[in-house]
Amino acid sequence: MLEEQILNFKQQFDFVPKLINGEILVKKSKYVLYGMGGSALVGDILRGVFPNINLIIHRSYGLPDFMPWPKEECLHIFSSYSGNTEEVLSALTVAQEAKLNSAVITSGGILLERAKDLKIPYVILPEGIQPRMALGYFLKAVALLITEDLNQEIAETVKNFDPAKFKEAGEKIAELSSGKPFLIYSSNRDSSVGYMWKVKLNENAKHSAFSNSIPEANHNEIEYLEDGKMNNLFFPVFIMDSDNSDKITKRMKSLMEINNDLKIAQAAFELFGSCRLEKILGGMVLADFTSLKLAKDKGVDPQRVLILEDFKKRIKK
């Protein structure tokens, strides 16, 4: 049951990952993370925790068309929870042909078999949940591969992290939305949280959601508000953060004032925690509870992904 998975999320950090073939891993300070959907979200979190990290997230086939560093200087991390993501498998094939420094994170599938056959360093994740719900496992696995001290962030986060404290607020946001599509706004620094909200609403609630960052959205997107027939069709949600600059906060509050003038229902919440990772994961769990409440109200199964499975079958024909 999804609610149980959300409430037990903290327990994922009890997972003790093992790096198989770790003796041949060459650690680097530059990374390319290959992944799709929930299996790539760990990269977005890393960017949020370590703003200066040398990380490219590649969400497509093969290798990136452009890298700011020589590909031989990077650790190439192939992330697929199922182990059957064709884009990631494609990238691994190209990387191995080029003899690039590689590591794999997966729970099984073809990717695990290739890692074993090719004797690539790999970490096996626990099975049984959707990739978007396995971010604790992904974080513990990635911590073995990167030079940045992610374990310190994890230890600080789990001290007082309690997913249950986000339940009431998440359900309230769902109620305030009245079932409208979400427009999620954050600072650039917190864009990983905004994107996770989009993913959770899309997959758990089968719900339309769009994320954008301030100040960019102030230069184009907000012009939709002039359309009196359309502007009340969306539900804006603002991700506030005490780490934001005064200029970003002012821009967010000014946009909320315009929404109020136009009588547009909206919501805002503050990220809180003793470290960056706790803030990010708190925002994510809030999205989990919001999306779960919407799924219940709509009478849909939050764990089922029928359209995604149908799409995968069609592209294999």
C-alpha positions as CSV (number, residue, x, y, z in Angstrom):
1,M,0.0,0.0,0.0
2,L,1.4,3.4,-1.0
3,E,0.5,5.2,2.2
4,E,2.5,2.6,4.2
5,Q,5.5,3.1,1.9
6,I,5.4,6.8,2.5
7,L,5.1,6.5,6.2
8,N,8.0,4.0,6.3
9,F,10.2,6.0,3.9
10,K,12.7,6.7,6.7
11,Q,13.4,3.0,7.0
12,Q,14.9,2.9,3.6
13,F,18.0,4.6,5.1
14,D,18.6,1.4,7.2
15,F,19.5,-0.2,3.9
16,V,23.2,-1.1,3.9
17,P,24.2,-1.3,0.2
18,K,27.1,-3.5,-1.0
19,L,29.3,-2.4,-3.9
20,I,30.1,-5.5,-5.9
21,N,33.3,-5.3,-8.0
22,G,34.1,-2.2,-5.9
23,E,37.8,-2.9,-6.1
24,I,37.9,-1.8,-9.8
25,L,35.8,1.4,-9.2
26,V,37.8,4.5,-10.0
27,K,36.3,7.3,-8.0
28,K,36.0,10.7,-9.8
29,S,34.7,14.2,-9.0
30,K,32.8,14.5,-12.2
31,Y,29.7,12.3,-13.0
32,V,27.2,11.5,-15.7
33,L,24.1,9.9,-14.3
34,Y,22.0,8.0,-16.9
35,G,18.4,7.4,-15.9
36,M,14.7,7.9,-16.6
37,G,11.7,8.7,-14.5
38,G,12.1,7.9,-10.8
39,S,15.5,6.3,-11.4
40,A,16.9,9.7,-12.4
41,L,15.5,11.7,-9.5
42,V,18.5,10.9,-7.3
43,G,20.5,13.1,-9.6
44,D,18.2,16.0,-9.1
45,I,18.5,15.5,-5.4
46,L,22.3,15.5,-5.6
47,R,22.2,18.8,-7.4
48,G,19.9,20.3,-4.7
49,V,22.2,19.1,-1.9
50,F,25.5,20.0,-3.6
51,P,24.9,23.0,-5.8
52,N,28.4,22.9,-7.1
53,I,28.6,19.2,-7.9
54,N,30.0,18.3,-11.3
55,L,27.0,16.3,-12.5
56,I,25.2,15.8,-15.8
57,I,21.9,14.0,-15.7
58,H,21.3,12.3,-19.1
59,R,17.7,11.4,-19.7
60,S,17.9,9.9,-23.2
61,Y,19.7,7.2,-25.3
62,G,23.5,6.9,-25.7
63,L,25.9,9.4,-24.3
64,P,25.3,13.2,-24.0
65,D,25.9,15.1,-27.2
66,F,28.0,17.6,-25.2
67,M,29.9,17.3,-21.9
68,P,31.9,20.2,-20.2
69,W,34.6,17.7,-19.4
70,P,36.3,14.8,-21.3
71,K,34.1,11.7,-20.9
72,E,37.2,9.7,-19.8
73,E,37.5,12.0,-16.7
74,C,34.0,11.1,-15.5
75,L,32.3,8.3,-13.5
76,H,29.4,7.1,-15.6
77,I,26.5,5.9,-13.3
78,F,23.8,3.8,-14.9
79,S,20.6,4.0,-12.8
80,S,17.5,1.9,-13.6
81,Y,15.4,0.4,-10.8
82,S,13.8,-2.2,-13.0
83,G,17.0,-2.8,-14.9
84,N,15.1,-2.9,-18.2
85,T,15.1,0.8,-19.1
86,E,16.0,0.8,-22.8
87,E,17.6,4.3,-22.8
88,V,19.9,3.3,-19.9
89,L,20.8,0.0,-21.6
90,S,21.6,1.9,-24.8
91,A,23.9,4.3,-22.9
92,L,25.7,1.4,-21.2
93,T,26.4,-0.3,-24.5
94,V,28.0,2.9,-25.9
95,A,29.9,3.5,-22.7
96,Q,31.4,0.0,-22.7
97,E,32.4,0.2,-26.3
98,A,34.3,3.4,-25.4
99,K,35.8,1.6,-22.2
100,L,34.5,4.4,-19.9
101,N,34.7,4.2,-16.2
102,S,31.2,2.9,-15.2
103,A,29.0,1.8,-12.3
104,V,25.5,0.4,-12.1
105,I,22.6,0.9,-9.7
106,T,19.6,-1.4,-10.1
107,S,17.3,-4.0,-8.5
108,G,17.7,-6.5,-11.2
109,G,16.7,-7.0,-14.9
110,I,19.0,-6.9,-17.9
111,L,21.1,-4.1,-16.5
112,L,22.2,-6.3,-13.5
113,E,23.0,-9.2,-15.8
114,R,25.1,-7.0,-18.0
115,A,26.9,-5.5,-15.0
116,K,27.7,-9.1,-13.9
117,D,28.9,-10.2,-17.3
118,L,31.0,-7.1,-17.9
119,K,32.3,-7.1,-14.3
120,I,31.2,-3.5,-13.8
121,P,30.9,-2.2,-10.2
122,Y,27.3,-2.4,-9.2
123,V,24.8,-2.0,-6.3
124,I,21.6,-4.0,-6.0
125,L,18.6,-2.2,-4.6
126,P,15.8,-3.9,-2.7
127,E,12.9,-4.9,-5.0
128,G,9.1,-4.4,-4.7
129,I,8.2,-0.7,-5.0
130,Q,7.9,1.9,-7.8
131,P,11.2,3.7,-8.7
132,R,9.8,7.1,-7.6
133,M,9.2,5.7,-4.1
134,A,12.8,4.2,-3.7
135,L,14.8,7.4,-3.3
136,G,16.2,6.4,0.1
137,Y,17.7,3.3,-1.5
138,F,19.0,5.2,-4.4
139,L,20.7,7.8,-2.1
140,K,22.4,5.1,0.0
141,A,23.7,3.5,-3.2
142,V,25.0,6.7,-4.8
143,A,26.7,7.6,-1.5
144,L,29.1,4.7,-2.2
145,L,30.1,6.1,-5.7
146,I,30.6,9.9,-5.2
147,T,33.4,11.8,-3.5
148,E,31.0,14.3,-1.8
149,D,30.0,13.3,1.7
150,L,26.3,12.4,1.2
151,N,26.4,10.1,4.3
152,Q,26.7,13.1,6.5
153,E,23.6,14.7,5.0
154,I,21.8,11.4,5.4
155,A,22.7,11.0,9.0
156,E,21.6,14.6,9.8
157,T,18.3,14.0,7.9
158,V,17.3,10.8,9.7
159,K,17.7,12.2,13.2
160,N,14.3,13.8,13.4
161,F,12.7,13.0,10.0
162,D,9.1,11.9,10.4
163,P,7.0,11.4,7.2
164,A,3.8,11.3,9.2
165,K,4.1,15.0,10.1
166,F,3.5,16.0,6.4
167,K,0.3,14.0,6.0
168,E,-2.2,16.6,7.2
169,A,-0.7,19.5,5.2
170,G,-0.4,17.3,2.0
171,E,-4.0,16.3,2.2
172,K,-5.0,19.9,2.8
173,I,-3.2,21.1,-0.4
174,A,-5.0,18.4,-2.3
175,E,-8.4,19.6,-1.0
176,L,-7.6,23.2,-1.8
177,S,-6.7,22.3,-5.4
178,S,-10.3,21.2,-6.2
179,G,-8.8,18.8,-8.7
180,K,-7.3,21.4,-10.9
181,P,-3.9,20.9,-12.7
182,F,-1.0,22.1,-10.6
183,L,1.5,24.9,-11.5
184,I,4.4,24.3,-9.2
185,Y,6.9,27.2,-8.6
186,S,10.2,27.1,-6.8
187,S,13.6,28.8,-6.8
188,N,16.2,27.4,-9.1
189,R,17.9,26.0,-6.0
190,D,14.8,24.0,-5.2
191,S,13.8,23.0,-8.7
192,S,14.4,19.3,-7.8
193,V,11.6,19.6,-5.3
194,G,9.3,21.2,-7.9
195,Y,10.1,18.5,-10.4
196,M,9.4,15.7,-7.8
197,W,6.0,17.3,-7.2
198,K,5.3,17.0,-10.9
199,V,6.4,13.4,-11.0
200,K,4.5,12.3,-8.0
201,L,1.3,14.1,-9.1
202,N,1.6,12.6,-12.6
203,E,2.3,9.0,-11.6
204,N,0.5,8.6,-8.2
205,A,-2.6,10.7,-8.9
206,K,-2.7,10.5,-12.7
207,H,-2.9,14.2,-12.6
208,S,-1.7,17.1,-14.8
209,A,1.1,19.1,-13.2
210,F,3.8,21.5,-14.4
211,S,6.9,22.8,-12.7
212,N,8.8,26.0,-13.3
213,S,11.4,28.2,-11.5
214,I,11.4,31.7,-10.3
215,P,12.6,34.1,-11.7
216,E,12.3,32.5,-15.2
217,A,8.5,32.0,-14.9
218,N,8.1,35.7,-14.2
219,H,9.4,36.6,-17.7
220,N,6.9,34.5,-19.7
221,E,4.6,32.0,-18.1
222,I,2.7,34.4,-15.9
223,E,1.2,36.1,-18.9
224,Y,-1.4,33.3,-19.0
225,L,-3.1,35.1,-16.1
226,E,-4.4,37.8,-18.5
227,D,-6.7,35.1,-20.0
228,G,-9.8,35.4,-17.8
229,K,-11.3,32.2,-19.2
230,M,-8.2,30.1,-18.5
231,N,-6.4,31.5,-15.4
232,N,-8.7,29.9,-12.9
233,L,-8.2,26.4,-14.5
234,F,-4.9,26.0,-12.7
235,F,-3.8,25.6,-9.1
236,P,-0.5,27.4,-8.3
237,V,1.7,25.9,-5.5
238,F,4.7,27.9,-4.2
239,I,7.7,26.2,-2.6
240,M,9.2,28.7,-0.2
241,D,12.6,28.4,1.4
242,S,14.4,30.6,3.9
243,D,17.6,30.0,1.9
244,N,16.1,31.9,-1.0
245,S,17.4,35.4,-1.7
246,D,15.2,38.4,-0.8
247,K,14.7,39.0,-4.5
248,I,13.4,35.5,-5.2
249,T,11.1,35.7,-2.1
250,K,9.8,39.1,-3.3
251,R,9.0,37.7,-6.7
252,M,7.1,34.8,-5.3
253,K,5.1,36.9,-2.9
254,S,4.3,39.4,-5.7
255,L,3.0,36.7,-7.9
256,M,0.9,35.3,-5.1
257,E,-0.6,38.8,-4.6
258,I,-1.6,38.9,-8.3
259,N,-3.2,35.5,-7.9
260,N,-5.1,36.8,-4.9
261,D,-6.3,39.9,-6.8
262,L,-7.6,37.5,-9.5
263,K,-9.3,35.3,-6.9
264,I,-7.2,32.3,-8.0
265,A,-6.9,29.6,-5.3
266,Q,-3.3,28.7,-4.5
267,A,-1.1,27.2,-1.8
268,A,2.4,27.8,-0.4
269,F,4.6,25.9,1.9
270,E,8.0,26.4,3.5
271,L,10.8,23.8,3.3
272,F,12.3,23.2,6.7
273,G,15.0,21.0,8.1
274,S,18.5,21.0,9.7
275,C,20.2,20.3,6.3
276,R,19.5,20.6,2.6
277,L,18.7,16.9,2.2
278,E,16.1,17.0,5.0
279,K,14.4,20.0,3.3
280,I,14.3,18.3,-0.1
281,L,13.0,15.0,1.2
282,G,10.4,16.8,3.4
283,G,9.1,18.6,0.3
284,M,9.0,15.3,-1.6
285,V,7.0,13.5,1.2
286,L,4.6,16.4,1.2
287,A,4.1,15.8,-2.5
288,D,3.5,12.1,-1.8
289,F,0.7,12.8,0.6
290,T,-0.9,15.4,-1.7
291,S,-0.8,13.0,-4.7
292,L,-2.1,10.1,-2.6
293,K,-5.1,12.1,-1.4
294,L,-5.9,13.2,-5.0
295,A,-5.6,9.5,-6.1
296,K,-8.1,8.5,-3.4
297,D,-10.5,11.3,-4.3
298,K,-10.3,10.3,-8.0
299,G,-10.7,6.6,-7.2
300,V,-7.5,5.6,-9.0
301,D,-4.8,3.1,-8.0
302,P,-1.6,5.2,-7.2
303,Q,0.7,2.3,-7.8
304,R,-0.7,1.3,-11.2
305,V,0.8,2.8,-14.3
306,L,-1.3,1.4,-17.1
307,I,-0.6,4.1,-19.7
308,L,3.2,3.8,-19.1
309,E,3.0,0.0,-19.5
310,D,0.9,0.4,-22.7
311,F,3.4,2.9,-24.1
312,K,6.3,0.6,-23.5
313,K,4.6,-2.2,-25.3
314,R,3.8,0.0,-28.3
315,I,7.4,1.1,-28.8
316,K,8.6,-2.5,-28.7
317,K,6.4,-3.5,-31.7
